Amino acid sequence: QVQLVESGGGLVQAGGSLRLSCLVSGPTFSRYSMGWFRQAPGKEREFISVISWDAGSTYYANSVKGRFTISRDNAKNTVYLQMNSLKPEDTDVYYCAAAGVSWVRLPTTPGQYDYWGRGTQVTVAS
C-alpha cells in the first residue's frame, strides 16, 4: 500500500519561504511521477507542479512559475516543494500525489493521479 505524508506547512509572512516535503511509503516510489496540488474550501483542486520519475522533467502552473521549485530524492522516497516569494493568495491546503501510470506528458489533472496525501496547511499573512 502506498501512503503519502506531507509536512512543512505553516504560517509565513508575505514574501517569505516554506519548503514542503512529501514522504512516500512503498518500494516503487522511483516509478511515479509526483505532483503537488492545492485546494481552498469550496474550490477545485488546483495543479501546482509535477516532476517526472527520474527528475528529468518538471512543469509548473503559471501562477507559481519562477517562485516554486519541485524536486525529489528517490533514495529518500521524498518529493519537495520549495516555495519562495509567497503571497497571501498562496494560502491553501497543499497536497502531494503520485501517478503510477506512465503518461505521455506529465500529468497535471487530479484524475491522473493514483495516490494522495492528506494535505498540509499553508497560510501566508499579508
Short mmCIF file of the C-alpha atoms (twelve columns), coordinates in Angstrom:
data_MODEL
# 
_entry.id   MODEL 
# 
loop_
_atom_site.group_PDB 
_atom_site.id 
_atom_site.type_symbol 
_atom_site.label_atom_id 
_atom_site.label_alt_id 
_atom_site.label_comp_id 
_atom_site.label_asym_id 
_atom_site.label_seq_id 
_atom_site.Cartn_x 
_atom_site.Cartn_y 
_atom_site.Cartn_z 
_atom_site.pdbx_PDB_model_num 
ATOM 1   C CA . GLN A 1   0.000   0.000  0.000   1 
ATOM 2   C CA . VAL A 2   1.289   3.401  -0.964  1 
ATOM 3   C CA . GLN A 3   0.960   6.193  1.589   1 
ATOM 4   C CA . LEU A 4   1.905   9.830  1.219   1 
ATOM 5   C CA . VAL A 5   2.515   12.157 4.148   1 
ATOM 6   C CA . GLU A 6   3.073   15.878 3.654   1 
ATOM 7   C CA . SER A 7   4.896   18.131 6.099   1 
ATOM 8   C CA . GLY A 8   6.399   21.589 6.247   1 
ATOM 9   C CA . GLY A 9   3.296   23.729 6.087   1 
ATOM 10  C CA . GLY A 10  2.691   26.612 8.439   1 
ATOM 11  C CA . LEU A 11  2.190   30.327 8.799   1 
ATOM 12  C CA . VAL A 12  4.552   32.688 6.986   1 
ATOM 13  C CA . GLN A 13  4.592   36.383 6.153   1 
ATOM 14  C CA . ALA A 14  4.136   37.519 2.579   1 
ATOM 15  C CA . GLY A 15  7.448   37.379 0.762   1 
ATOM 16  C CA . GLY A 16  8.666   34.530 2.922   1 
ATOM 17  C CA . SER A 17  9.514   30.939 2.084   1 
ATOM 18  C CA . LEU A 18  8.477   27.444 3.050   1 
ATOM 19  C CA . ARG A 19  9.626   24.018 1.939   1 
ATOM 20  C CA . LEU A 20  7.062   21.266 1.812   1 
ATOM 21  C CA . SER A 21  8.067   17.614 1.942   1 
ATOM 22  C CA . CYS A 22  6.133   14.527 0.975   1 
ATOM 23  C CA . LEU A 23  7.339   11.163 2.223   1 
ATOM 24  C CA . VAL A 24  6.076   8.215  0.230   1 
ATOM 25  C CA . SER A 25  5.940   4.705  1.626   1 
ATOM 26  C CA . GLY A 26  6.341   1.709  -0.648  1 
ATOM 27  C CA . PRO A 27  9.116   0.250  -2.761  1 
ATOM 28  C CA . THR A 28  8.178   1.773  -6.092  1 
ATOM 29  C CA . PHE A 29  8.445   5.488  -5.393  1 
ATOM 30  C CA . SER A 30  11.026  5.967  -8.122  1 
ATOM 31  C CA . ARG A 31  8.499   4.817  -10.734 1 
ATOM 32  C CA . TYR A 32  5.957   7.534  -10.007 1 
ATOM 33  C CA . SER A 33  5.552   10.988 -11.394 1 
ATOM 34  C CA . MET A 34  4.945   13.171 -8.356  1 
ATOM 35  C CA . GLY A 35  2.740   16.216 -8.267  1 
ATOM 36  C CA . TRP A 36  1.716   18.993 -5.930  1 
ATOM 37  C CA . PHE A 37  -1.778  20.455 -5.838  1 
ATOM 38  C CA . ARG A 38  -3.563  22.911 -3.616  1 
ATOM 39  C CA . GLN A 39  -7.152  23.461 -2.682  1 
ATOM 40  C CA . ALA A 40  -9.167  26.073 -0.853  1 
ATOM 41  C CA . PRO A 41  -12.522 25.284 0.760   1 
ATOM 42  C CA . GLY A 42  -15.271 25.136 -1.834  1 
ATOM 43  C CA . LYS A 43  -12.864 25.293 -4.748  1 
ATOM 44  C CA . GLU A 44  -11.483 22.720 -7.142  1 
ATOM 45  C CA . ARG A 45  -8.099  21.192 -6.544  1 
ATOM 46  C CA . GLU A 46  -5.530  23.244 -8.434  1 
ATOM 47  C CA . PHE A 47  -2.426  21.858 -10.097 1 
ATOM 48  C CA . ILE A 48  0.847   23.445 -8.988  1 
ATOM 49  C CA . SER A 49  3.748   21.351 -10.215 1 
ATOM 50  C CA . VAL A 50  4.866   17.905 -11.304 1 
ATOM 51  C CA . ILE A 51  8.171   16.094 -11.590 1 
ATOM 52  C CA . SER A 52  8.945   13.005 -13.632 1 
ATOM 53  C CA . TRP A 53  10.104  9.743  -12.075 1 
ATOM 54  C CA . ASP A 54  13.752  10.498 -12.830 1 
ATOM 55  C CA . ALA A 55  13.555  14.243 -12.085 1 
ATOM 56  C CA . GLY A 56  14.418  14.839 -15.725 1 
ATOM 57  C CA . SER A 57  11.293  16.870 -16.398 1 
ATOM 58  C CA . THR A 58  9.270   19.347 -14.407 1 
ATOM 59  C CA . TYR A 59  6.266   21.509 -15.116 1 
ATOM 60  C CA . TYR A 60  4.670   24.384 -13.241 1 
ATOM 61  C CA . ALA A 61  1.419   26.263 -13.213 1 
ATOM 62  C CA . ASN A 62  1.798   29.834 -14.402 1 
ATOM 63  C CA . SER A 63  0.699   31.099 -11.007 1 
ATOM 64  C CA . VAL A 64  3.811   29.679 -9.303  1 
ATOM 65  C CA . LYS A 65  6.379   29.600 -12.097 1 
ATOM 66  C CA . GLY A 66  9.587   31.302 -11.039 1 
ATOM 67  C CA . ARG A 67  8.641   31.185 -7.334  1 
ATOM 68  C CA . PHE A 68  8.208   27.467 -6.602  1 
ATOM 69  C CA . THR A 69  10.638  24.644 -7.291  1 
ATOM 70  C CA . ILE A 70  9.818   20.953 -7.230  1 
ATOM 71  C CA . SER A 71  12.478  18.321 -6.607  1 
ATOM 72  C CA . ARG A 72  12.755  14.738 -5.455  1 
ATOM 73  C CA . ASP A 73  15.160  12.395 -3.745  1 
ATOM 74  C CA . ASN A 74  14.416  8.837  -4.792  1 
ATOM 75  C CA . ALA A 75  16.836  7.454  -2.216  1 
ATOM 76  C CA . LYS A 76  14.698  9.060  0.492   1 
ATOM 77  C CA . ASN A 77  11.304  8.422  -1.129  1 
ATOM 78  C CA . THR A 78  10.629  12.123 -0.794  1 
ATOM 79  C CA . VAL A 79  9.429   14.913 -3.049  1 
ATOM 80  C CA . TYR A 80  9.848   18.564 -2.131  1 
ATOM 81  C CA . LEU A 81  8.232   21.853 -2.996  1 
ATOM 82  C CA . GLN A 82  10.339  24.916 -2.286  1 
ATOM 83  C CA . MET A 83  8.072   27.949 -2.155  1 
ATOM 84  C CA . ASN A 84  9.597   31.406 -2.289  1 
ATOM 85  C CA . SER A 85  8.128   34.903 -2.533  1 
ATOM 86  C CA . LEU A 86  4.910   33.647 -1.028  1 
ATOM 87  C CA . LYS A 87  1.751   35.673 -1.476  1 
ATOM 88  C CA . PRO A 88  -1.489  35.714 0.530   1 
ATOM 89  C CA . GLU A 89  -3.216  34.083 -2.440  1 
ATOM 90  C CA . ASP A 90  -0.946  31.058 -1.982  1 
ATOM 91  C CA . THR A 91  -2.871  30.258 1.206   1 
ATOM 92  C CA . ASP A 92  -4.366  26.794 0.769   1 
ATOM 93  C CA . VAL A 93  -4.117  23.186 1.784   1 
ATOM 94  C CA . TYR A 94  -1.299  21.620 -0.213  1 
ATOM 95  C CA . TYR A 95  -1.413  18.006 -1.346  1 
ATOM 96  C CA . CYS A 96  1.163   15.750 -2.897  1 
ATOM 97  C CA . ALA A 97  0.128   12.981 -5.239  1 
ATOM 98  C CA . ALA A 98  1.668   10.035 -7.056  1 
ATOM 99  C CA . ALA A 99  0.864   8.969  -10.592 1 
ATOM 100 C CA . GLY A 100 1.686   5.341  -11.279 1 
ATOM 101 C CA . VAL A 101 0.737   5.386  -14.940 1 
ATOM 102 C CA . SER A 102 3.358   6.376  -17.483 1 
ATOM 103 C CA . TRP A 103 1.618   9.274  -19.163 1 
ATOM 104 C CA . VAL A 104 2.912   10.593 -22.480 1 
ATOM 105 C CA . ARG A 105 3.011   14.030 -20.934 1 
ATOM 106 C CA . LEU A 106 3.478   14.860 -17.277 1 
ATOM 107 C CA . PRO A 107 0.133   14.568 -15.511 1 
ATOM 108 C CA . THR A 108 -1.477  17.838 -14.476 1 
ATOM 109 C CA . THR A 109 -5.040  16.905 -13.551 1 
ATOM 110 C CA . PRO A 110 -6.189  15.267 -10.303 1 
ATOM 111 C CA . GLY A 111 -7.770  12.359 -12.149 1 
ATOM 112 C CA . GLN A 112 -4.385  11.278 -13.473 1 
ATOM 113 C CA . TYR A 113 -3.045  10.576 -10.010 1 
ATOM 114 C CA . ASP A 114 -3.465  7.343  -8.101  1 
ATOM 115 C CA . TYR A 115 -2.426  8.190  -4.561  1 
ATOM 116 C CA . TRP A 116 -2.857  11.277 -2.405  1 
ATOM 117 C CA . GLY A 117 -1.645  12.606 0.883   1 
ATOM 118 C CA . ARG A 118 -3.914  14.240 3.441   1 
ATOM 119 C CA . GLY A 119 -2.533  17.692 2.884   1 
ATOM 120 C CA . THR A 120 -0.698  20.350 4.834   1 
ATOM 121 C CA . GLN A 121 -1.967  23.857 5.508   1 
ATOM 122 C CA . VAL A 122 -0.025  26.832 4.191   1 
ATOM 123 C CA . THR A 123 -1.104  30.263 5.388   1 
ATOM 124 C CA . VAL A 124 0.516   33.429 4.071   1 
ATOM 125 C CA . ALA A 125 -0.185  36.540 6.094   1 
ATOM 126 C CA . SER A 126 -0.222  39.928 4.416   1 
# 
